[in-house]
Amino acid sequence: MIGCGRMARAHIRSMLAQQDTTQVVVVSEPAAAAYEALVAQYEEVGLAAPPNEPDLDRLLQTYGSELDAAFIITPHAYHYAQTKACLEAGLDVLLEKPMVVNAQEAEGLIEARDRTGKLLVVAFPGSLSPRIRTATAMLRAGELGELLTIHGMTWEHWRTPNLGTWRQVPELAGGGFFFDTGAHMLNTIADLAGEEFTEVAAWFDNRDTPVEIIGVAMAKLASGGMVTFHACGDAGGRARSDVRVACTLGNLYTGIWGEKLAVQRWGNDDWFDIEVPPSLGVWQQFLAVRDGTLENPCPPEVGLRMARLWDAIRASAAQNGQPVCVGSV
């Protein structure tokens, strides 16, 4: 485990329930308070916490022969170097979202994955959820006809709780709400679309912070389909989302984390829930990919598509909505 912050400890809670398949051998966390919180988490269930080696290079040299995989859950700007180091050390990697902060880094991780032959899965609960996998299969098979439009929205009371944290430091976070919670929206929509974006227009509002808190973007797909993204990080309440896909033979309703899935077919006004198998979370899905029972639902190629989209969104917003060709940034 590389990183022992709030999100890492949430994942550990799920992993502790899967001790028959998982042993955390060592963690790497430079912040003493974060590691102490992890130790307390282990003590609550009567277990000894894994040792901490804050220096990742030293960790890989010391423990490398004992390790099969790395789970990286650190500030976004560190993902590229840490993932590359783990792949080159012979480890499979589950990488917390967003994969990287730009398309150049995404291309670099694809090269490292190909060169080392190791597995790289991006820990997006949307792409890794049975609901989004079912939705993408329906769309690829043409069950709902030609894809025409996708609308995505996410909102959360995010601005105030994250004041003064790394999530609002552009050099560490790579963006604000649109690239933090909103990264789930960008990735899930890129996954549902299943094709390249060609052109983007976007606008940001920082709401007196160093990063974007509110963002809106419009995009065109290579097929001609049209997409809208709405991110509001100064709303009331917990994180919520809504994704609608309109096709010629029906419509699809889901969320950016795969928290729901319903379909409305042509000629019928009713929506029908689609039942899917339950998921215990991203770590369980990663293990399924490792043992060959699940094809990698979120490889770095999906991360590259999202990174190219994000590069274009930032470039357009910096020009007050001037349209930008995706891939030209």
Secondary structure as the mmCIF struct_conf table of DSSP 4:
data_model
#
loop_
_struct_conf.conf_type_id
_struct_conf.id
_struct_conf.beg_label_comp_id
_struct_conf.beg_label_asym_id
_struct_conf.beg_label_seq_id
_struct_conf.end_label_comp_id
_struct_conf.end_label_asym_id
_struct_conf.end_label_seq_id
STRN STRN1 ILE A 2 ILE A 2
BEND BEND1 GLY A 5 GLY A 5
HELX_RH_AL_P HELX_RH_AL_P1 ARG A 6 LEU A 16
TURN_TY1_P TURN_TY1_P1 ALA A 17 THR A 21
STRN STRN2 VAL A 27 SER A 28
BEND BEND2 PRO A 30 PRO A 30
HELX_RH_AL_P HELX_RH_AL_P2 ALA A 32 GLU A 44
TURN_TY1_P TURN_TY1_P2 VAL A 45 GLY A 46
HELX_LH_PP_P HELX_LH_PP_P1 ALA A 48 PRO A 51
STRN STRN3 ASN A 52 ASN A 52
HELX_RH_AL_P HELX_RH_AL_P3 LEU A 56 TYR A 63
HELX_RH_3T_P HELX_RH_3T_P1 GLY A 64 GLU A 66
BEND BEND3 ASP A 68 ASP A 68
STRN STRN4 ALA A 69 ILE A 72
BEND BEND4 THR A 74 THR A 74
HELX_RH_3T_P HELX_RH_3T_P2 HIS A 76 TYR A 78
HELX_RH_AL_P HELX_RH_AL_P4 HIS A 79 GLU A 88
TURN_TY1_P TURN_TY1_P3 ALA A 89 GLY A 90
STRN STRN5 ASP A 92 GLU A 96
BEND BEND5 LYS A 97 PRO A 98
BEND BEND6 VAL A 101 ASN A 102
HELX_RH_AL_P HELX_RH_AL_P5 ALA A 103 THR A 116
TURN_TY1_P TURN_TY1_P4 GLY A 117 GLY A 117
STRN STRN6 LEU A 120 ALA A 123
TURN_TY1_P TURN_TY1_P5 PRO A 125 LEU A 128
BEND BEND7 SER A 129 SER A 129
HELX_RH_AL_P HELX_RH_AL_P6 PRO A 130 ARG A 140
TURN_TY1_P TURN_TY1_P6 ALA A 141 LEU A 144
BEND BEND8 GLU A 146 GLU A 146
STRN STRN7 LEU A 147 TRP A 155
STRN STRN8 HIS A 157 HIS A 157
TURN_TY1_P TURN_TY1_P7 ARG A 159 GLY A 164
BEND BEND9 THR A 165 THR A 165
HELX_RH_3T_P HELX_RH_3T_P3 TRP A 166 GLN A 168
HELX_RH_AL_P HELX_RH_AL_P7 PRO A 170 ALA A 173
BEND BEND10 GLY A 174 GLY A 176
HELX_RH_3T_P HELX_RH_3T_P4 PHE A 177 PHE A 179
TURN_TY1_P TURN_TY1_P8 ASP A 180 ASP A 180
HELX_RH_AL_P HELX_RH_AL_P8 THR A 181 ALA A 193
BEND BEND11 GLU A 195 GLU A 195
STRN STRN9 PHE A 197 ASP A 205
BEND BEND12 ARG A 207 VAL A 211
BEND BEND13 ILE A 213 ILE A 213
STRN STRN10 ILE A 214 LEU A 221
TURN_TY1_P TURN_TY1_P9 ALA A 222 SER A 223
BEND BEND14 GLY A 224 GLY A 224
STRN STRN11 MET A 226 CYS A 232
TURN_TY1_P TURN_TY1_P10 GLY A 233 GLY A 233
STRN STRN12 ASP A 234 ASP A 234
BEND BEND15 ALA A 235 ARG A 238
STRN STRN13 ARG A 240 CYS A 247
TURN_TY1_P TURN_TY1_P11 THR A 248 LEU A 249
STRN STRN14 GLY A 250 THR A 254
TURN_TY1_P TURN_TY1_P12 ILE A 256 TRP A 257
BEND BEND16 GLY A 258 GLY A 258
STRN STRN15 LEU A 261 ARG A 265
TURN_TY1_P TURN_TY1_P13 TRP A 266 GLY A 267
STRN STRN16 PHE A 272 ASP A 273
HELX_LH_PP_P HELX_LH_PP_P2 ILE A 274 GLU A 275
HELX_RH_AL_P HELX_RH_AL_P9 VAL A 282 ARG A 290
TURN_TY1_P TURN_TY1_P14 ASP A 291 GLY A 292
BEND BEND17 THR A 293 LEU A 294
BEND BEND18 PRO A 297 CYS A 298
HELX_RH_AL_P HELX_RH_AL_P10 PRO A 300 ALA A 318
TURN_TY1_P TURN_TY1_P15 GLN A 319 GLY A 321
STRN STRN17 VAL A 324 CYS A 325
TURN_TY1_P TURN_TY1_P16 VAL A 326 GLY A 327
#
